[in-house]
Amino acid sequence: MFILLIYRFGSAIFVPFINTDVLNVAFESFSGTIFGMMDMLSGGSFSHATVFALSIQPYINASIIMNLLTVGIPALERMNKEGGEEGKKKIASITRYATVGLGLIQGFAFYMMLSNTDVAGMGPVLQDRSMWVAVVIILSFTAGSAFIMWLGEQVTEFGIGNGISIILFASIVSRGPTIVSTAISGLELGTLNVYLLVGIIIGALLLVGFIVYITNAERRIPVQYAKRVVGRKMYGGQSTHLPLKVNMSGVLPIIFAQSIASFPATIAMFFPKPEEGTFWAGFLAAIDANSALYAVIYFLLIIAFSYFYTSIQFNPVEIANNMKKNGGFVPGFRPGKPTSDFITKVLNKITLFGAIFLGILAIMPIIMGHLTPVKNLALGGTSVLIVVGVALETVKAMESQMLMRHYKGFLE
């Protein structure tokens, strides 16, 4: 709890030389870009240019890159599987160095965006663009990101659950008071009526319940182990199951898809705004974050990344071979290739359902924006998915800790 308090204090410490008033006005037009997503994941720190503006984004990117490299590079795969605890420590150390490197790159990119951002009537975000100012801003962002990574590791080692996920949870939940104040001001100004607000609250509660149901849902494949005699004892013979989670890839396909779908709009920010009626103006309007074309591309990318990440995370051939070595088999299927083909078939079906579920969650704010006058009040499906997922993981971690200590207070 004290680490979360430190994190929230750091989210209010501004980086010097930046005019935050101008930046806040400029960020109102960034909702359809990757910067809008980074602002959501940082709890508003990104739009205010605080020392924790990059949040844990460099660490998440470094972890994703290391996961992909571990699958693609045999040396890293051997280090991860056969190296034991030492191998995992080496991979964690490489991930930390990669986090600092990505923090420097993202800090430089953020500085370039700040130096190119001007608001009519308010002036530039950066008055001084000297080399010293650039070094201070970039190193401040990088140091803040590295410090958050260290805080998250302390929570993981000494606290309850995954520290990085808990910090991400705190970032998203911290925007709750802003959402409440927006709703109250909407009621006072008449832009939001009571019935619509009640409908949004009921819809949010139903959404949370549905996410909990899908997150815990799994397809259980029955597995039977043959009896075998070793010496004077008989082993095996028991029945168990192989659990396949419906949403195996979590929220990562949404993050990947949003980064790619918003890439053209993000690149366009670094150039002057095209004149109305030109090809580029029409192109940017067609791929706007609230357009139908953007929603379709976004939805298809989420499905593609769901299959991609599931294929990296779960290997049916390896599972079937391990079952065969231990004398296990799926009733009705021969061990080996027939078993792996059956697991692949089942996995493809539930992955499609999980991908459609993630896609609907992701494009729900776009649909709500067209159907209702509310633009900034509704919580994004991505945010709710992250918050609910982390809450469920933390509750399970707390229950396991209490069971280890024979404490039954909250379990009865």
KAHUVEN-V225737 format. One record per run of one state. SS is the DSSP state (helix for helix, strand for strand, loop for the rest). FROM is the first residue (numbers start at 0). TO is the last residue. If there is no record, write none. Layout:
ss->SS from->FROM to->TO
ss->SS from->FROM to->TO
//
This chain:
ss->loop from->0 to->0
ss->helix from->1 to->9
ss->loop from->10 to->12
ss->strand from->13 to->13
ss->loop from->14 to->18
ss->helix from->19 to->28
ss->loop from->29 to->32
ss->helix from->33 to->40
ss->loop from->41 to->43
ss->helix from->44 to->47
ss->loop from->48 to->48
ss->strand from->49 to->49
ss->loop from->50 to->55
ss->helix from->56 to->71
ss->loop from->72 to->72
ss->helix from->73 to->81
ss->loop from->82 to->82
ss->helix from->83 to->114
ss->loop from->115 to->116
ss->strand from->117 to->118
ss->loop from->119 to->121
ss->strand from->122 to->123
ss->loop from->124 to->129
ss->helix from->130 to->157
ss->loop from->158 to->161
ss->helix from->162 to->172
ss->loop from->173 to->174
ss->helix from->175 to->188
ss->loop from->189 to->192
ss->helix from->193 to->215
ss->loop from->216 to->216
ss->strand from->217 to->224
ss->loop from->225 to->226
ss->strand from->227 to->229
ss->loop from->230 to->231
ss->strand from->232 to->234
ss->loop from->235 to->237
ss->strand from->238 to->244
ss->loop from->245 to->250
ss->helix from->251 to->260
ss->loop from->261 to->261
ss->helix from->262 to->267
ss->loop from->268 to->277
ss->helix from->278 to->285
ss->loop from->286 to->290
ss->helix from->291 to->312
ss->loop from->313 to->314
ss->helix from->315 to->324
ss->loop from->325 to->326
ss->strand from->327 to->328
ss->loop from->329 to->335
ss->helix from->336 to->370
ss->loop from->371 to->379
ss->helix from->380 to->403
ss->loop from->404 to->411
//
